Amino acid sequence: MQPCTIQKIALTITLLAAMAFLLLFRLDHYALWDDEATTALFGQSVAQTGQPDARRGKNLIAYNSGVELKDLKNRYIPPLSFYLASFFVDEDSTSAGTARLPFAISGLLTVGILLMWLWRSKVSVLMWILIWIGWLGNVSMMLYFRQCRYYGPVICLTVILSYLYLRRKASFGYVAVLTLTSLSLLSANYLCYAGVMLVMAIDYLVWGRHSRRLPASHMIAYIGLQLIFGGALFIMYWPFGVDVYGMPSDPWWTKFSTLWIWNWRDLNTCEFAAMVVLLSAPIVAYIKQDTWLARSFTALMVYITAVAALSPQPLALMPVAAVRYLVPILPLCIWISARMIFQVAGTRRWLALALAAVVFGTNIPHGAGWGFQRSVTVFSQAIPAPGPRSTIVEFIRELMNPHPSAYQQAADWITDHVQEGKSVWVVPGYATYPLMYHAPKALYAWQLQEEVGQFQGMAAIHFFGRQAPDYIVAFGPYQEQVDGLTEVWQRLGVRYQSVHVIPTYWYDLIRPELFWHTFQPIGVQPDAGQDIRIFQRVAAGR
C-alpha cells in the first residue's frame, strides 16, 4: 500500500470519528428551540396519522395564529423534514436528542459522500488535509447539522446532487437517480432547490455541456419528471401568497439589492467562509488558470443572487440575512477556501497548513476586531461582535460545559407541577412549541385569534381572551404583556399570582446562526426582566 493511500485512510478515519463526536455529543442537552419544536411536533403527527396534522391530541400546533395551516394540516412548509423526523419520534417522544438524530446522521452521511468523492477524484494528500481541516473547523456546519430542521438534509442532498451532476452518465438510470435526488431537495426547501437548480443550469451551459453532454432525450426526461412530480408537491404544499410575517412588502429591486449585500456580509459574519478569501477567488483563478476555482466561484455567485432574488424575507423583519437559506453552499465555501490555500501555497506544505490553521481555525480572516463581524440585538439582548477567537475551540468548550436551557427548565417545571390537561398560556407565542414538545401533558392556550374557517368549533381555550388559562409562562421581557392585560383579566374575572421564577436567561441562544448563538451563558441581571416567571390563576376577589 502506497504511503499516500495510508495517509488518506488515516484522514478518513479521523475525520469520521471527529465529526461523529462533534455532531452527536450531548445532542439532547438543549431543549428544541422554536422551529425545531414545530418540526418535531409535525413529525409526531406524521408518525401517527401519515400527515403533518396540526392536532396533537388536545393540543394544536398553530404558529402565528395558524397561518401555515390549511384544513388543519401544515401545507406551507415542504414536508421532508417532518417525514424524516417521524421515523425517530413517536407520539410520546419528548427527547431533543431523538428528534435531532436523523439530521445529525445526515451530517455523517454527507462527510462519507465527501470522502468517497475525494477518493475517486484522486486529489493530492495536501488537498485532503486542507479539506479535512476545513470541515473540522467550520462550526456553522456542525451547528446546522445538529438542528431538527431541514438544514442537514438540504446540505446532504446538495452534495449528492453535485456529485451526480459532475459525474453524469448518458443513461436513464442515472436520470432517474438525479431526478429523485432533485425532488428530495425540492421537498426539503423550495428556495434552496431553486438556487441549486439555477447553479446547475448555468454551469452546464457555460462548462458542463462541453465535457459531458447529456442527450436531449435525457434532459427532457429530467425536466419533465420534475415538472410532473414537483408540480404535484406544489399542489399539496403551496407557500406562495401566504403572508407568514405580516409585514409590508418591499420594492423588489430594493429588497434584492439589500439582501444580496446582506447575504455576502453575513456569510462572512457566520463564518461560512472568509469573504476576503472568496472574493479573491476570481483573481487567483485567472492567474492560475484554475477552471475549477472559476466554476466554483460562479456557482457561489449564482446561488447567492438567486436567494436574494427569491427570498421571502421582509427587510423589516430583521437587519441580517436569513443565512439559513445559504446552507447548501457551506461545503462549496470550504472547497473554495481549501482550493485557494492550495493555489496560493503551491508546493510549500508548511505554508498551506499555516494558512489553513488561520483561515479555518480562527475568525481573524472574517475581520474580527475590524468591524466586519458585527454585534446584533436578539430580543433586546445585545450580542457583541466577537473578538479574535478560535470558534471551533469555543464550540468544543460549550459541548464540554453547556449552559442551562431555559426552555428545558420551563418544560420540566410544567411536567412536575401542572396537572394533566390544565391550560398554559405561553408568551411569546413561538415559545409555546418547545414546551408543547417537552411537556405535552398541558393544554397550550390562546394560539388563535378568531374562530373562522378551519378553526370553527374548536374549544374556547384555543382563542385569545376567550377563556382564562390556568397558568401563564412568561419569558423575559414578555412579562410586561401579562401585566398589560388588565382589562382582559377583569372581563374574565380572574387575576394571576407569581408562583415560580426560573433564574435563567429567558431565551436559548443556541440557534445555528453564529450571530444568534452564544458559546457562554448569559447572566441574568436582577430585576431586569430577563428571567422566566410562572403565574397561576386565582379568583379575582382573592
Buried (B, 14 or more C-beta within 10 A) or exposed (E): EEEEEEBBEEBBEEBBEBBBEBBBEEBBBBBBBBBBBBBBBBBBBBBBEEBBBBBBEBBBBBBBBBEBBBEBBBBBBBBBBBBBBBEBBEEEBBBBBBBBBBBBBBBBBBBBBBBEBBBEEEBEBBBBBBBBBBBBBBBBBBBBBBBBBBBBBBBBBBBBBBBBBBEBBEEBEBBEBBBEBBBBBBBBBBBBBBBBBBBBEBBBEEBBEEEBEBEEEBBEBBBEBBEEBBEEBBEEBEBEEEEBBEEEEBEEEEBBEBBBEBBBBBBBBBBBBBBEBBEBBBEBBEEBEBEEBBBBBBBBBBBBBBBBBBBBBBBEEBEBBBBBBBBBBBBBBBBBBBBBBBBBBEEEEEEBBEBBEBBBBBBBBBBBEEEBBBEBEBBEBEBEBBEEBBBBBBBBEBBEEBBBBBBBBBBBBBBEBBEEEBBBBBBBBBBBBBBBBBBBBBBBBBBBBEEEEBBEEBEEBBBBBBBBBBBBBBBBBBBEEBEEBEEBBEEBEBBBEEBBEBEBBBBBBBBBBBBBBBBEBBEBEEEEBBBBBBBBBEEEEE
